[in-house]
Amino acid sequence: MASRIALTRPISASFVQCELTYLERTPIDLDSARRQHASYEALLASLGWEIVRLPVLDDQPDAVFVEDAAIALEELAVVAPMGAASRAGETQTVAEGLARYRPVLGLEAPATLDGGDVLRIGRRVFVGLSRRTNAEAVEQLGRLLAPYEYQVTGVTVHGALHLKSACTYVGDETLLANTDWVDTKPFSRLDILRVDDAEAWGASVLFTGAEIVMPTGFPRTAKMLDGRAYPVHEVDLTEIRKAEGGPTCLSILLNADTR
Ligand code: CIR
């Protein structure tokens, strides 16, 4: 079996100056955020993922959210101009890290794309049309991936930062979704598991292909997922969520079929 590698990056010293779109800025305790990040890495390691850390970028507040800088598929990886200009300095080191494992291709401006907007289920690639990712990116990605037989579909996102803040795949042809934040029509062939209104942020979980990693604090969502085919592992990410981050954005998983 191909080795299961999780690319991560340590939290930057400037993390408290992160971009915020939908959340008010509240004080972030850097030490707690770092402890939570370490627990996340330890959980992935315990699930059989080899953690490979990209270099710390202390002057890039959001650099810990490595998922946003690239998309990793079996055959290649793709980097793109990021949707927030403040994050442009993150891309190069992610591309260099990925280049050890995959050819890395790029999208060109005026395309902008954040990896948090890309939800992949086998050969189906859903791309959130959000404040960070535009239609030009969907078109370019469609052209780039067509020779590899990936089918790329744009999905309207509203009220959430990224597609995967609003919905994530949880295996068994099932999408966990906050249906107020995403148009689920493009997912009509999937079963939709709707999160409780009281847990708007609960739909953002990380499916590794064998288990589900989800943040603590969403008991109703955890209960819905419990007893399905895949074991659920909870990790405290409360401090990291103050920066609008969740479990998917803290890693790039290589050799996962879905993401
Ligand atoms: C940002 O606004 O870019 C960061 N503060 C949060 C990015 C979270 N990434 C993700 O959900 N994929």
py3Dmol code that shows the C-alpha trace and the ligand (Angstrom):
import py3Dmol

protein = """\
ATOM      1  CA  MET A   1       0.000   0.000   0.000  1.00  0.00           C
ATOM      2  CA  ALA A   2       1.255   3.510  -0.808  1.00  0.00           C
ATOM      3  CA  SER A   3       2.431   5.223   2.350  1.00  0.00           C
ATOM      4  CA  ARG A   4      -0.044   7.500   4.009  1.00  0.00           C
ATOM      5  CA  ILE A   5       1.579  10.881   4.461  1.00  0.00           C
ATOM      6  CA  ALA A   6       0.017  13.870   6.164  1.00  0.00           C
ATOM      7  CA  LEU A   7       1.702  17.169   5.366  1.00  0.00           C
ATOM      8  CA  THR A   8       1.296  19.650   8.211  1.00  0.00           C
ATOM      9  CA  ARG A   9       2.991  22.865   9.290  1.00  0.00           C
ATOM     10  CA  PRO A  10       3.623  24.264  12.775  1.00  0.00           C
ATOM     11  CA  ILE A  11       1.520  27.209  13.918  1.00  0.00           C
ATOM     12  CA  SER A  12       3.179  30.541  13.101  1.00  0.00           C
ATOM     13  CA  ALA A  13       4.199  33.067  15.779  1.00  0.00           C
ATOM     14  CA  SER A  14       1.867  35.561  14.024  1.00  0.00           C
ATOM     15  CA  PHE A  15      -1.144  33.174  14.121  1.00  0.00           C
ATOM     16  CA  VAL A  16      -3.266  35.601  16.164  1.00  0.00           C
ATOM     17  CA  GLN A  17      -3.229  37.975  13.167  1.00  0.00           C
ATOM     18  CA  CYS A  18      -5.032  35.420  10.991  1.00  0.00           C
ATOM     19  CA  GLU A  19      -7.544  36.341   8.304  1.00  0.00           C
ATOM     20  CA  LEU A  20     -11.125  36.391   9.544  1.00  0.00           C
ATOM     21  CA  THR A  21     -14.199  36.536   7.338  1.00  0.00           C
ATOM     22  CA  TYR A  22     -17.252  35.350   9.251  1.00  0.00           C
ATOM     23  CA  LEU A  23     -16.019  35.299  12.857  1.00  0.00           C
ATOM     24  CA  GLU A  24     -15.322  38.249  15.139  1.00  0.00           C
ATOM     25  CA  ARG A  25     -11.720  38.424  16.323  1.00  0.00           C
ATOM     26  CA  THR A  26     -11.425  36.987  19.832  1.00  0.00           C
ATOM     27  CA  PRO A  27      -8.216  36.460  21.816  1.00  0.00           C
ATOM     28  CA  ILE A  28      -6.317  33.342  20.738  1.00  0.00           C
ATOM     29  CA  ASP A  29      -3.994  31.623  23.187  1.00  0.00           C
ATOM     30  CA  LEU A  30      -1.017  30.638  21.058  1.00  0.00           C
ATOM     31  CA  ASP A  31       0.196  27.941  23.455  1.00  0.00           C
ATOM     32  CA  SER A  32      -3.234  26.292  23.584  1.00  0.00           C
ATOM     33  CA  ALA A  33      -3.526  26.478  19.801  1.00  0.00           C
ATOM     34  CA  ARG A  34      -0.114  24.790  19.530  1.00  0.00           C
ATOM     35  CA  ARG A  35      -1.137  22.079  21.998  1.00  0.00           C
ATOM     36  CA  GLN A  36      -4.322  21.430  20.033  1.00  0.00           C
ATOM     37  CA  HIS A  37      -2.355  21.257  16.800  1.00  0.00           C
ATOM     38  CA  ALA A  38       0.039  18.764  18.397  1.00  0.00           C
ATOM     39  CA  SER A  39      -2.950  16.640  19.502  1.00  0.00           C
ATOM     40  CA  TYR A  40      -4.314  16.717  15.954  1.00  0.00           C
ATOM     41  CA  GLU A  41      -0.972  15.532  14.569  1.00  0.00           C
ATOM     42  CA  ALA A  42      -0.735  12.855  17.279  1.00  0.00           C
ATOM     43  CA  LEU A  43      -4.220  11.618  16.423  1.00  0.00           C
ATOM     44  CA  LEU A  44      -3.373  11.329  12.720  1.00  0.00           C
ATOM     45  CA  ALA A  45      -0.128   9.555  13.618  1.00  0.00           C
ATOM     46  CA  SER A  46      -2.054   7.114  15.826  1.00  0.00           C
ATOM     47  CA  LEU A  47      -4.301   6.396  12.844  1.00  0.00           C
ATOM     48  CA  GLY A  48      -1.293   5.403  10.749  1.00  0.00           C
ATOM     49  CA  TRP A  49      -0.413   8.652   9.003  1.00  0.00           C
ATOM     50  CA  GLU A  50       3.233   9.652   8.769  1.00  0.00           C
ATOM     51  CA  ILE A  51       3.437  13.324   9.711  1.00  0.00           C
ATOM     52  CA  VAL A  52       5.735  15.326   7.426  1.00  0.00           C
ATOM     53  CA  ARG A  53       6.068  18.938   8.588  1.00  0.00           C
ATOM     54  CA  LEU A  54       6.567  21.789   6.165  1.00  0.00           C
ATOM     55  CA  PRO A  55       8.845  24.611   7.359  1.00  0.00           C
ATOM     56  CA  VAL A  56       7.322  27.043   9.836  1.00  0.00           C
ATOM     57  CA  LEU A  57       6.526  30.471   8.335  1.00  0.00           C
ATOM     58  CA  ASP A  58       6.326  32.789  11.325  1.00  0.00           C
ATOM     59  CA  ASP A  59       5.388  35.872   9.290  1.00  0.00           C
ATOM     60  CA  GLN A  60       2.476  34.111   7.530  1.00  0.00           C
ATOM     61  CA  PRO A  61      -0.351  34.016  10.105  1.00  0.00           C
ATOM     62  CA  ASP A  62      -2.486  31.394   8.338  1.00  0.00           C
ATOM     63  CA  ALA A  63       0.308  29.085   7.165  1.00  0.00           C
ATOM     64  CA  VAL A  64      -0.794  26.254   9.485  1.00  0.00           C
ATOM     65  CA  PHE A  65      -3.835  25.809   7.213  1.00  0.00           C
ATOM     66  CA  VAL A  66      -1.793  23.916   4.616  1.00  0.00           C
ATOM     67  CA  GLU A  67      -4.808  22.417   2.874  1.00  0.00           C
ATOM     68  CA  ASP A  68      -5.659  25.767   1.290  1.00  0.00           C
ATOM     69  CA  ALA A  69      -2.465  26.134  -0.732  1.00  0.00           C
ATOM     70  CA  ALA A  70      -2.806  23.018  -2.913  1.00  0.00           C
ATOM     71  CA  ILE A  71      -4.807  20.024  -4.042  1.00  0.00           C
ATOM     72  CA  ALA A  72      -3.146  16.614  -3.909  1.00  0.00           C
ATOM     73  CA  LEU A  73      -4.416  13.851  -6.183  1.00  0.00           C
ATOM     74  CA  GLU A  74      -2.855  10.463  -6.894  1.00  0.00           C
ATOM     75  CA  GLU A  75      -1.246  11.519 -10.159  1.00  0.00           C
ATOM     76  CA  LEU A  76      -0.361  15.129  -9.491  1.00  0.00           C
ATOM     77  CA  ALA A  77      -0.755  18.090  -7.196  1.00  0.00           C
ATOM     78  CA  VAL A  78      -2.128  21.484  -8.170  1.00  0.00           C
ATOM     79  CA  VAL A  79      -1.264  24.865  -6.711  1.00  0.00           C
ATOM     80  CA  ALA A  80      -3.172  28.044  -7.499  1.00  0.00           C
ATOM     81  CA  PRO A  81      -3.170  31.732  -6.619  1.00  0.00           C
ATOM     82  CA  MET A  82      -4.798  31.778  -3.181  1.00  0.00           C
ATOM     83  CA  GLY A  83      -8.057  33.581  -2.612  1.00  0.00           C
ATOM     84  CA  ALA A  84      -6.647  35.846   0.108  1.00  0.00           C
ATOM     85  CA  ALA A  85      -3.723  38.000  -1.045  1.00  0.00           C
ATOM     86  CA  SER A  86      -2.302  37.902   2.498  1.00  0.00           C
ATOM     87  CA  ARG A  87      -1.721  34.148   2.118  1.00  0.00           C
ATOM     88  CA  ALA A  88       0.238  34.237  -1.159  1.00  0.00           C
ATOM     89  CA  GLY A  89       3.520  33.649   0.690  1.00  0.00           C
ATOM     90  CA  GLU A  90       2.451  30.162   1.763  1.00  0.00           C
ATOM     91  CA  THR A  91       2.269  28.508  -1.636  1.00  0.00           C
ATOM     92  CA  GLN A  92       5.909  28.009  -2.506  1.00  0.00           C
ATOM     93  CA  THR A  93       6.839  25.859   0.478  1.00  0.00           C
ATOM     94  CA  VAL A  94       3.712  23.717   0.033  1.00  0.00           C
ATOM     95  CA  ALA A  95       4.563  23.219  -3.657  1.00  0.00           C
ATOM     96  CA  GLU A  96       8.139  22.294  -2.706  1.00  0.00           C
ATOM     97  CA  GLY A  97       6.893  19.835  -0.084  1.00  0.00           C
ATOM     98  CA  LEU A  98       4.495  18.200  -2.535  1.00  0.00           C
ATOM     99  CA  ALA A  99       7.089  18.063  -5.311  1.00  0.00           C
ATOM    100  CA  ARG A 100       8.877  15.337  -3.344  1.00  0.00           C
ATOM    101  CA  TYR A 101       5.892  13.065  -3.989  1.00  0.00           C
ATOM    102  CA  ARG A 102       4.051  14.301  -7.099  1.00  0.00           C
ATOM    103  CA  PRO A 103       4.453  16.459 -10.207  1.00  0.00           C
ATOM    104  CA  VAL A 104       3.069  19.878  -9.241  1.00  0.00           C
ATOM    105  CA  LEU A 105       1.083  21.847 -11.824  1.00  0.00           C
ATOM    106  CA  GLY A 106      -0.424  25.293 -11.438  1.00  0.00           C
ATOM    107  CA  LEU A 107      -3.500  27.357 -12.174  1.00  0.00           C
ATOM    108  CA  GLU A 108      -2.941  30.889 -13.416  1.00  0.00           C
ATOM    109  CA  ALA A 109      -4.504  34.251 -12.520  1.00  0.00           C
ATOM    110  CA  PRO A 110      -7.247  35.357 -12.777  1.00  0.00           C
ATOM    111  CA  ALA A 111      -8.058  31.987 -11.203  1.00  0.00           C
ATOM    112  CA  THR A 112      -8.038  31.982  -7.410  1.00  0.00           C
ATOM    113  CA  LEU A 113      -8.549  28.809  -5.433  1.00  0.00           C
ATOM    114  CA  ASP A 114      -8.229  27.647  -1.829  1.00  0.00           C
ATOM    115  CA  GLY A 115      -7.890  23.911  -1.236  1.00  0.00           C
ATOM    116  CA  GLY A 116     -10.570  24.169   1.452  1.00  0.00           C
ATOM    117  CA  ASP A 117     -12.994  24.617  -1.417  1.00  0.00           C
ATOM    118  CA  VAL A 118     -12.095  21.307  -3.030  1.00  0.00           C
ATOM    119  CA  LEU A 119     -13.986  18.201  -1.986  1.00  0.00           C
ATOM    120  CA  ARG A 120     -12.973  15.030  -3.757  1.00  0.00           C
ATOM    121  CA  ILE A 121     -14.769  11.739  -3.875  1.00  0.00           C
ATOM    122  CA  GLY A 122     -12.763   9.376  -6.035  1.00  0.00           C
ATOM    123  CA  ARG A 123     -12.818  10.842  -9.561  1.00  0.00           C
ATOM    124  CA  ARG A 124     -15.432  13.454  -8.686  1.00  0.00           C
ATOM    125  CA  VAL A 125     -13.999  16.824  -7.720  1.00  0.00           C
ATOM    126  CA  PHE A 126     -16.419  19.399  -6.313  1.00  0.00           C
ATOM    127  CA  VAL A 127     -15.129  22.964  -6.152  1.00  0.00           C
ATOM    128  CA  GLY A 128     -16.787  25.580  -3.975  1.00  0.00           C
ATOM    129  CA  LEU A 129     -17.515  28.917  -5.609  1.00  0.00           C
ATOM    130  CA  SER A 130     -16.832  31.012  -2.540  1.00  0.00           C
ATOM    131  CA  ARG A 131     -15.246  34.299  -1.591  1.00  0.00           C
ATOM    132  CA  ARG A 132     -11.881  32.590  -2.136  1.00  0.00           C
ATOM    133  CA  THR A 133     -12.400  30.415  -5.231  1.00  0.00           C
ATOM    134  CA  ASN A 134     -13.752  31.649  -8.561  1.00  0.00           C
ATOM    135  CA  ALA A 135     -15.324  30.239 -11.709  1.00  0.00           C
ATOM    136  CA  GLU A 136     -12.084  30.694 -13.652  1.00  0.00           C
ATOM    137  CA  ALA A 137     -10.425  28.253 -11.230  1.00  0.00           C
ATOM    138  CA  VAL A 138     -13.191  25.694 -11.801  1.00  0.00           C
ATOM    139  CA  GLU A 139     -12.687  25.984 -15.565  1.00  0.00           C
ATOM    140  CA  GLN A 140      -8.910  25.755 -15.455  1.00  0.00           C
ATOM    141  CA  LEU A 141      -8.998  22.852 -13.033  1.00  0.00           C
ATOM    142  CA  GLY A 142     -11.525  21.041 -15.223  1.00  0.00           C
ATOM    143  CA  ARG A 143      -9.223  21.385 -18.228  1.00  0.00           C
ATOM    144  CA  LEU A 144      -6.133  20.378 -16.253  1.00  0.00           C
ATOM    145  CA  LEU A 145      -7.710  17.273 -14.735  1.00  0.00           C
ATOM    146  CA  ALA A 146      -9.729  16.069 -17.760  1.00  0.00           C
ATOM    147  CA  PRO A 147      -6.851  13.912 -19.108  1.00  0.00           C
ATOM    148  CA  TYR A 148      -6.806  12.091 -15.760  1.00  0.00           C
ATOM    149  CA  GLU A 149     -10.545  11.478 -15.981  1.00  0.00           C
ATOM    150  CA  TYR A 150     -11.540  13.619 -13.048  1.00  0.00           C
ATOM    151  CA  GLN A 151     -14.901  15.306 -13.362  1.00  0.00           C
ATOM    152  CA  VAL A 152     -14.858  18.838 -11.941  1.00  0.00           C
ATOM    153  CA  THR A 153     -18.092  20.509 -10.790  1.00  0.00           C
ATOM    154  CA  GLY A 154     -18.597  23.991  -9.306  1.00  0.00           C
ATOM    155  CA  VAL A 155     -20.758  24.294  -6.167  1.00  0.00           C
ATOM    156  CA  THR A 156     -22.205  27.529  -4.812  1.00  0.00           C
ATOM    157  CA  VAL A 157     -21.176  28.303  -1.219  1.00  0.00           C
ATOM    158  CA  HIS A 158     -22.704  31.146   0.745  1.00  0.00           C
ATOM    159  CA  GLY A 159     -22.239  32.025   4.401  1.00  0.00           C
ATOM    160  CA  ALA A 160     -19.224  29.769   4.892  1.00  0.00           C
ATOM    161  CA  LEU A 161     -15.580  30.453   4.216  1.00  0.00           C
ATOM    162  CA  HIS A 162     -14.961  27.310   2.190  1.00  0.00           C
ATOM    163  CA  LEU A 163     -16.940  24.435   0.694  1.00  0.00           C
ATOM    164  CA  LYS A 164     -15.529  22.103   3.340  1.00  0.00           C
ATOM    165  CA  SER A 165     -16.626  24.477   6.124  1.00  0.00           C
ATOM    166  CA  ALA A 166     -20.162  23.783   4.869  1.00  0.00           C
ATOM    167  CA  CYS A 167     -20.018  20.108   3.936  1.00  0.00           C
ATOM    168  CA  THR A 168     -17.674  17.147   3.951  1.00  0.00           C
ATOM    169  CA  TYR A 169     -17.772  13.585   2.666  1.00  0.00           C
ATOM    170  CA  VAL A 170     -18.147  10.939   5.367  1.00  0.00           C
ATOM    171  CA  GLY A 171     -17.920   7.758   3.282  1.00  0.00           C
ATOM    172  CA  ASP A 172     -20.652   5.472   1.944  1.00  0.00           C
ATOM    173  CA  GLU A 173     -21.813   8.011  -0.656  1.00  0.00           C
ATOM    174  CA  THR A 174     -22.893  10.334   2.138  1.00  0.00           C
ATOM    175  CA  LEU A 175     -22.334  14.061   2.517  1.00  0.00           C
ATOM    176  CA  LEU A 176     -22.478  15.712   5.932  1.00  0.00           C
ATOM    177  CA  ALA A 177     -23.814  19.198   5.280  1.00  0.00           C
ATOM    178  CA  ASN A 178     -25.041  22.468   6.657  1.00  0.00           C
ATOM    179  CA  THR A 179     -27.589  22.947   3.900  1.00  0.00           C
ATOM    180  CA  ASP A 180     -27.967  26.668   4.726  1.00  0.00           C
ATOM    181  CA  TRP A 181     -24.419  27.242   3.529  1.00  0.00           C
ATOM    182  CA  VAL A 182     -24.130  25.171   0.381  1.00  0.00           C
ATOM    183  CA  ASP A 183     -26.212  24.326  -2.657  1.00  0.00           C
ATOM    184  CA  THR A 184     -26.513  20.551  -2.393  1.00  0.00           C
ATOM    185  CA  LYS A 185     -27.971  20.064  -5.917  1.00  0.00           C
ATOM    186  CA  PRO A 186     -24.587  19.127  -7.411  1.00  0.00           C
ATOM    187  CA  PHE A 187     -24.442  16.350  -4.786  1.00  0.00           C
ATOM    188  CA  SER A 188     -27.838  14.917  -5.732  1.00  0.00           C
ATOM    189  CA  ARG A 189     -26.392  11.423  -6.193  1.00  0.00           C
ATOM    190  CA  LEU A 190     -25.238  11.356  -2.569  1.00  0.00           C
ATOM    191  CA  ASP A 191     -27.215  10.869   0.621  1.00  0.00           C
ATOM    192  CA  ILE A 192     -27.279  14.115   2.581  1.00  0.00           C
ATOM    193  CA  LEU A 193     -26.831  13.982   6.336  1.00  0.00           C
ATOM    194  CA  ARG A 194     -27.933  17.391   7.560  1.00  0.00           C
ATOM    195  CA  VAL A 195     -26.316  18.828  10.685  1.00  0.00           C
ATOM    196  CA  ASP A 196     -28.549  20.104  13.455  1.00  0.00           C
ATOM    197  CA  ASP A 197     -29.308  23.842  13.324  1.00  0.00           C
ATOM    198  CA  ALA A 198     -27.597  24.206  16.707  1.00  0.00           C
ATOM    199  CA  GLU A 199     -24.325  22.924  15.192  1.00  0.00           C
ATOM    200  CA  ALA A 200     -23.804  25.091  12.113  1.00  0.00           C
ATOM    201  CA  TRP A 201     -20.036  24.411  12.084  1.00  0.00           C
ATOM    202  CA  GLY A 202     -20.446  20.676  12.688  1.00  0.00           C
ATOM    203  CA  ALA A 203     -20.377  19.626   9.041  1.00  0.00           C
ATOM    204  CA  SER A 204     -16.639  20.182   8.713  1.00  0.00           C
ATOM    205  CA  VAL A 205     -15.012  16.836   9.519  1.00  0.00           C
ATOM    206  CA  LEU A 206     -11.999  15.035   8.114  1.00  0.00           C
ATOM    207  CA  PHE A 207     -12.681  11.668   6.501  1.00  0.00           C
ATOM    208  CA  THR A 208      -9.418   9.771   6.100  1.00  0.00           C
ATOM    209  CA  GLY A 209     -10.967   6.928   4.124  1.00  0.00           C
ATOM    210  CA  ALA A 210     -11.043   4.707   7.209  1.00  0.00           C
ATOM    211  CA  GLU A 211     -12.148   6.963  10.027  1.00  0.00           C
ATOM    212  CA  ILE A 212     -13.636  10.364  10.782  1.00  0.00           C
ATOM    213  CA  VAL A 213     -11.743  13.059  12.683  1.00  0.00           C
ATOM    214  CA  MET A 214     -14.009  15.739  14.045  1.00  0.00           C
ATOM    215  CA  PRO A 215     -13.708  18.647  16.448  1.00  0.00           C
ATOM    216  CA  THR A 216     -15.143  18.385  19.956  1.00  0.00           C
ATOM    217  CA  GLY A 217     -18.159  20.550  20.711  1.00  0.00           C
ATOM    218  CA  PHE A 218     -20.634  19.061  18.218  1.00  0.00           C
ATOM    219  CA  PRO A 219     -22.362  16.334  20.251  1.00  0.00           C
ATOM    220  CA  ARG A 220     -25.402  16.032  17.981  1.00  0.00           C
ATOM    221  CA  THR A 221     -23.254  15.622  14.893  1.00  0.00           C
ATOM    222  CA  ALA A 222     -21.017  13.141  16.720  1.00  0.00           C
ATOM    223  CA  LYS A 223     -24.091  11.139  17.670  1.00  0.00           C
ATOM    224  CA  MET A 224     -25.326  11.103  14.057  1.00  0.00           C
ATOM    225  CA  LEU A 225     -21.957   9.824  12.849  1.00  0.00           C
ATOM    226  CA  ASP A 226     -21.529   7.329  15.642  1.00  0.00           C
ATOM    227  CA  GLY A 227     -22.652   3.857  14.668  1.00  0.00           C
ATOM    228  CA  ARG A 228     -22.137   4.429  10.951  1.00  0.00           C
ATOM    229  CA  ALA A 229     -19.436   2.466   9.158  1.00  0.00           C
ATOM    230  CA  TYR A 230     -16.451   4.525  10.274  1.00  0.00           C
ATOM    231  CA  PRO A 231     -15.092   5.150  13.774  1.00  0.00           C
ATOM    232  CA  VAL A 232     -15.239   8.758  14.933  1.00  0.00           C
ATOM    233  CA  HIS A 233     -12.309  10.421  16.714  1.00  0.00           C
ATOM    234  CA  GLU A 234     -12.797  13.783  18.369  1.00  0.00           C
ATOM    235  CA  VAL A 235     -10.061  16.339  18.905  1.00  0.00           C
ATOM    236  CA  ASP A 236     -10.252  19.707  20.656  1.00  0.00           C
ATOM    237  CA  LEU A 237      -9.679  22.435  18.043  1.00  0.00           C
ATOM    238  CA  THR A 238     -11.520  25.250  19.825  1.00  0.00           C
ATOM    239  CA  GLU A 239      -8.547  27.630  19.798  1.00  0.00           C
ATOM    240  CA  ILE A 240      -7.824  26.949  16.120  1.00  0.00           C
ATOM    241  CA  ARG A 241     -11.467  27.463  15.202  1.00  0.00           C
ATOM    242  CA  LYS A 242     -11.167  31.063  16.413  1.00  0.00           C
ATOM    243  CA  ALA A 243      -9.035  31.498  13.265  1.00  0.00           C
ATOM    244  CA  GLU A 244     -11.833  29.916  11.183  1.00  0.00           C
ATOM    245  CA  GLY A 245      -9.933  26.674  10.821  1.00  0.00           C
ATOM    246  CA  GLY A 246     -11.229  23.126  11.127  1.00  0.00           C
ATOM    247  CA  PRO A 247      -9.944  19.568  10.883  1.00  0.00           C
ATOM    248  CA  THR A 248      -9.515  19.376   7.112  1.00  0.00           C
ATOM    249  CA  CYS A 249      -7.428  22.502   6.698  1.00  0.00           C
ATOM    250  CA  LEU A 250      -4.612  21.448   9.039  1.00  0.00           C
ATOM    251  CA  SER A 251      -3.235  18.758   6.726  1.00  0.00           C
ATOM    252  CA  ILE A 252      -2.810  17.563   3.170  1.00  0.00           C
ATOM    253  CA  LEU A 253      -3.306  13.803   3.083  1.00  0.00           C
ATOM    254  CA  LEU A 254      -1.415  11.987   0.368  1.00  0.00           C
ATOM    255  CA  ASN A 255      -2.805   8.732  -0.929  1.00  0.00           C
ATOM    256  CA  ALA A 256      -6.307   9.286   0.350  1.00  0.00           C
ATOM    257  CA  ASP A 257      -9.100   8.660  -2.175  1.00  0.00           C
ATOM    258  CA  THR A 258     -11.444  11.183  -0.768  1.00  0.00           C
ATOM    259  CA  ARG A 259     -10.887  14.464   0.872  1.00  0.00           C
TER     260      ARG A 259
END
"""
ligand_1 = """\
12
CIR
C -8.302 32.043 6.437
O -9.179 32.901 6.547
O -7.777 31.803 5.361
C -7.854 31.305 7.674
N -7.964 32.165 8.812
C -8.669 30.056 7.879
C -8.495 29.048 6.806
C -9.231 27.787 7.083
N -9.073 26.865 6.030
C -9.984 25.950 5.704
O -11.066 25.885 6.274
N -9.685 25.133 4.703
"""
view = py3Dmol.view(width=600, height=400)
view.addModel(protein, "pdb")
view.setStyle({"model": 0}, {"cartoon": {"style": "trace"}})
view.addModel(ligand_1, "xyz")
view.setStyle({"model": 1}, {"stick": {}})
view.zoomTo()
view.show()
